[in-house]
């Protein structure tokens, strides 16, 4: 039976899926299948009902999700590491707006992460006026990596000195 190879699929769930299929609705869901040795692995199952020669057939595609799940876990681990890093990490758009700030960065400025997104760098760094944005962007782009001292302004208006380590990145055609 189906539940012999599907560790998470009961007879009741099978009946529910068959009911949906009988009404012409394809079904897609995640579950775990059992190998011959008894070990389990994640799968995505896509089911559709087809008619052939007056007979209704069940067409199923099973996709092993082991590799995809490992990639997603690695990405989540990396994102968690950056979000939780004990240093301030900011990403700026070419327009000089924050498109990312980790928790430490937002806290250091007195903003929530949501408040920080979309702010212009000139609101945080008085040494980075908006009118110099284009020339500075080109400079950082050419330099690739730079270090300099500056000042950051908190939400409450107070300022503090910072050492900025700037890295220009291009990823999937986006600067």
C-alpha positions as CSV (number, residue, x, y, z in Angstrom):
1,X,0.0,0.0,0.0
2,X,1.0,3.6,-0.4
3,X,1.6,4.1,3.4
4,X,4.2,1.3,3.2
5,X,6.6,3.6,1.3
6,X,5.3,6.9,2.5
7,X,6.1,7.4,6.2
8,X,3.7,10.3,6.7
9,X,0.7,9.2,4.6
10,X,-2.2,7.6,6.3
11,X,-5.2,5.8,4.7
12,X,-7.4,8.8,5.7
13,X,-5.0,11.3,4.0
14,X,-5.0,9.0,0.9
15,X,-8.8,9.2,0.8
16,X,-8.7,13.0,1.0
17,X,-6.2,13.2,-1.9
18,X,-8.3,10.8,-4.0
19,X,-11.3,13.0,-3.4
20,X,-9.5,16.1,-4.6
21,X,-8.3,14.3,-7.7
22,X,-11.8,12.9,-8.4
23,X,-12.9,16.6,-8.7
24,X,-10.2,17.3,-11.3
25,X,-7.8,19.1,-8.9
26,X,-4.1,18.3,-9.2
27,X,-2.4,17.7,-5.8
28,X,1.1,18.7,-4.7
29,X,2.6,18.1,-1.3
30,X,5.7,17.3,0.7
31,X,6.2,14.1,2.5
32,X,8.8,11.4,3.3
33,X,9.3,8.2,1.5
34,X,10.9,5.0,2.9
35,X,13.8,3.3,1.1
36,X,14.1,-0.5,1.0
37,X,16.6,-0.3,3.9
38,X,14.0,1.6,6.0
39,X,15.7,5.0,5.9
40,X,13.5,8.0,5.1
41,X,14.1,10.9,2.6
42,X,12.1,14.0,1.8
43,X,10.0,14.1,-1.4
44,X,7.6,16.4,-3.2
45,X,4.8,14.5,-4.8
46,X,2.7,15.8,-7.7
47,X,-0.5,13.9,-8.6
48,X,-3.0,14.3,-11.4
49,X,-5.9,12.3,-12.7
50,X,-5.8,11.3,-16.4
51,X,-8.3,9.5,-18.5
52,X,-7.1,7.0,-21.1
53,X,-9.5,4.8,-23.1
54,X,-12.3,5.5,-20.7
55,X,-10.2,4.5,-17.7
56,X,-9.2,7.0,-15.0
57,X,-5.5,6.8,-14.2
58,X,-3.4,8.4,-11.5
59,X,-0.2,10.1,-12.7
60,X,2.3,10.8,-10.0
61,X,5.7,12.5,-10.1
62,X,8.0,12.0,-7.1
63,X,10.9,14.4,-6.7
64,X,13.6,13.6,-4.2
65,X,14.1,16.8,-2.2
66,X,17.2,15.8,-0.2
67,X,19.6,18.0,-2.2
68,X,17.2,20.9,-2.4
69,X,16.5,20.7,1.4
70,X,20.3,20.7,2.1
71,X,20.8,23.8,-0.1
72,X,18.0,25.6,1.6
73,X,19.3,24.7,5.0
74,X,22.8,26.0,4.0
75,X,21.2,29.3,2.8
76,X,19.2,29.7,6.0
77,X,22.3,29.0,8.1
78,X,24.3,31.7,6.1
79,X,21.4,34.2,6.5
80,X,21.2,33.5,10.2
81,X,24.9,34.0,10.6
82,X,24.8,37.4,8.8
83,X,21.6,38.5,10.6
84,X,23.2,37.5,14.0
85,X,26.8,38.7,13.4
86,X,28.3,40.8,16.2
87,X,29.3,43.4,13.8
88,X,27.2,46.0,11.8
89,X,26.5,44.8,8.2
90,X,24.8,47.1,5.8
91,X,24.0,46.7,2.1
92,X,23.4,49.8,0.0
93,X,21.7,50.1,-3.4
94,X,23.4,52.2,-6.1
95,X,20.9,54.9,-5.2
96,X,22.4,55.1,-1.7
97,X,19.6,53.5,0.1
98,X,19.8,50.7,2.7
99,X,18.5,47.4,1.2
100,X,19.7,45.4,4.2
101,X,21.0,45.9,7.7
102,X,21.6,43.1,10.2
103,X,20.3,43.3,13.8
104,X,23.5,44.8,15.2
105,X,23.5,47.5,12.5
106,X,19.9,48.6,13.2
107,X,20.5,48.5,17.0
108,X,23.6,50.6,16.8
109,X,21.6,53.3,15.0
110,X,18.5,53.1,17.2
111,X,16.3,51.9,14.3
112,X,14.4,48.7,13.8
113,X,15.5,46.7,10.8
114,X,12.3,47.6,9.0
115,X,12.9,51.4,9.7
116,X,16.4,51.2,8.4
117,X,15.4,49.7,5.0
118,X,14.9,52.4,2.4
119,X,16.7,55.1,4.4
120,X,19.3,57.0,2.5
121,X,23.0,56.7,3.7
122,X,23.0,60.5,4.1
123,X,20.6,60.1,7.0
124,X,23.1,57.9,8.8
125,X,26.5,59.2,7.6
126,X,26.7,63.0,7.5
127,X,30.0,62.6,5.6
128,X,28.1,61.0,2.7
129,X,25.9,63.7,1.2
130,X,23.4,62.6,-1.4
131,X,25.0,64.8,-4.1
132,X,28.2,62.8,-3.9
133,X,26.5,59.5,-4.1
134,X,27.2,58.7,-7.8
135,X,30.9,59.6,-7.7
136,X,31.4,57.7,-4.5
137,X,29.6,54.7,-5.8
138,X,31.9,54.7,-8.8
139,X,34.9,55.1,-6.6
140,X,33.9,52.2,-4.4
141,X,33.1,50.1,-7.4
142,X,36.6,50.7,-8.9
143,X,38.3,50.2,-5.6
144,X,36.5,47.0,-4.7
145,X,37.5,47.1,-1.1
146,X,38.2,50.2,1.0
147,X,38.5,51.2,4.7
148,X,37.9,54.7,6.1
149,X,36.8,56.5,9.3
150,X,33.5,58.3,9.4
151,X,30.6,59.2,11.7
152,X,27.2,57.6,12.1
153,X,24.1,59.4,13.3
154,X,21.6,57.5,15.4
155,X,17.8,58.0,15.1
156,X,17.9,60.3,18.1
157,X,20.5,62.6,16.4
158,X,23.5,61.6,18.5
159,X,26.7,60.6,16.6
160,X,29.5,58.2,17.1
161,X,32.8,57.4,15.2
162,X,33.0,54.3,13.0
163,X,35.6,52.5,11.0
164,X,33.9,51.5,7.7
165,X,35.1,48.4,5.7
166,X,33.5,48.7,2.3
167,X,33.3,45.9,-0.2
168,X,31.8,46.3,-3.6
169,X,29.8,43.2,-4.7
170,X,28.0,42.3,-7.8
171,X,25.7,39.3,-7.6
172,X,23.4,38.0,-10.4
173,X,24.0,41.2,-12.4
174,X,23.0,43.4,-9.5
175,X,25.3,45.9,-7.8
